[in-house]
Amino acid sequence: MTQFGKIKSYDSSMGTGSITPEAGGDALRFKKADLQQEGQVPKVDQRFSYETSEVDGGRKSAVNLQHQQG
C-alpha cells in the first residue's frame, strides 16, 4: 500500500535517511538504494510516496521512494 511522508533527514555520506509518515507514527529509515530516481539527493521536507517493508526481525523501513512534485 502506497503511503506518503516528508523527508526528516538524509546523510549522503552514509546513504541513509528517515521519512516521517503523513498518517502519523514513528519515522521510518530508508537507504539510498530505495530511492527510485537515481542520482537524486532527497532534501528535508520533500514529499515522497513509499511502501513499507519489514527488515531486521520485524522493524519497518521505507522502500520504493518516489519524489512527489508540488
Summary of the structure (lengths in Angstrom):
residues: 70
radius of gyration: 10.9
end to end distance: 21.3
largest distance: 35.6
contacts: 172
relative contact order: 0.30
helix: 4%
strand: 54%
